[in-house]
Amino acid sequence: MPTLLILMIVAAMAFAFWSAGRAAAERAEAVGRDACRAAGVQWLDQSVHAVGIRLCRHDSGWLGFERTFRFDYSMDGQDRHVGRLVLRGDRLVAFSGPVAREPTPLH
């Protein structure tokens, strides 16, 4: 009987970890897509890829995960650049990728 209880607890923990990972990937996808739209570049592959995970301490003091994602974008459809973003929980803590273009002054 204790073996079944332990198995159920491990299964619940695995499901919670998987579910949190999916939620983070969906948040990263929205951030990457919005950044590309704001910068006026093409978001390639319509997805993000998880490239890293590590334990960290949140501002509240609780331990949690920091997940790193990468995505690809193109300035003109002929090139390919890599963007990277880091989520701590659901909060964006680091971003490198396309930036919004500033309007050029009229003369």
N, C-alpha and C positions, 0 to 999 in steps of 0.2 A: 504493500500500500504506500509506504513512503516513497518508493521509486516512482510511482505514478504521479504523486504530488510534485516531486522534483521535476519530472518531465514536463508537467503542465506549467510550472513556473518558468522553466527554461524556454518553453515554446512561447509563452506570453512575452517574455523579455525579447526574444528574437523578433516577434511580430511588432513590438513597440519600436525596436531599433529600425526595422525595415520601413515602417510607416513614417517615422521621423525623417528617414533618408529620402523617401519619396516626396514628402512635404518640402524639404530643403531643395530638392531638385526642381520642383515646380516653382518655388520662389526664385531660384537662380535663373530659371528660364525666363520668367517675367522680367527680372532685372536686366538680363542680357538683351532681350528683345526691345525693351524700352530704351536702353542706352543706344542701341543701333538706330532706332527710329529717331531719337533726338539728335543724333549725330548725322543723320542723313546717309547712312551706309547700309549695305545689304547684309542681313543676318543669314549666314550660311548654315545649312543642314537642319535648321529649325530645332536645334537641341543643344543641350549642355552635357558635358561629360565630367563625372566625378573623378578627380585625380588625386585627392588626398583627404584624410580625416585624422584628427588628433583630439586628444582630451584637452580641455581648457577650463578655466574658471570664469564663469559669467560675472557680470557686475553685481548680481545678487549674492555671490559667494558660492553658489552651487556649481558642481562639476557638470560639464556638458560637452558637446562635440563642436568642433570647428571644422567645417567642410569646405574644401577647395574645389572649384569647378572651372572648366575651360570651355570656351566657345570660339567659333570662327566667324569672321566677318570680312567683307570685301569693300574697298573704296569705290571701285569702278567695274566690278564683275570679272576682271582679269587677274586680280591679285588675291591673296589669301593672308589674313593676319589672325593672330591668336589673341583673344581676350581672356582675362582671368578674373575671377571674383571669389571672395572668401566670405562665407556666412558663419556667424557665431550664433547658433540657434536659428532664428529667422531674421537676424539683424545683419545688414551688410557692413563689414568692417574693412574690406580692402577691395579695390577695383582697379584694373588696368585694361584699357581697351579704347574704343572710339570715344572721342569727346565731342560735345556739341560745337558746331562751327560758329564762329562769330561772323556777323554780317560785315561785308567789305564796305568801307566808306565810299560814298558817291562823290565824284569830283566834277 
